[in-house]
């Protein structure tokens, strides 16, 4: 089952021209906190000390199968663009609606599934994973 409307990419700015990426097979959202080094007090009434610097989104995508041209779209974003924008349904808004996030690409990985014997070119990929982290 494809995750419709999971995202579209923009390589310039939040209002730029979007590159339509292949619709993922699976999408997982995570929230994580960036904090200062934490420490605990000791004794009666002990508590944790730390400063919350930011809360960020992480978007984990999976494609079960991609043709080489679709995988190349992801590779171009990963290797040629430092930061870019994605637009997707806001995971924190219970009423839905699109939101734009400024992100960078985390690990991108895939398994080659079909290689053309004559050209040596990979023509399809499977088990593609990519995570995008909010800047």
Secondary structure, 3 states (H helix, E strand, C coil): CCCCCCCEEECCCCCCCEECCCCCCEEEEEEEEEECCCEECCCCCCCEECCEEEEEEEEEEEEEEEEHHHHHHHHHHHHHCCCEEEEEECCCCCCCCEEEEEEEEEEEEEEEEEECCCCCCEEEEEEEEEEEEEC
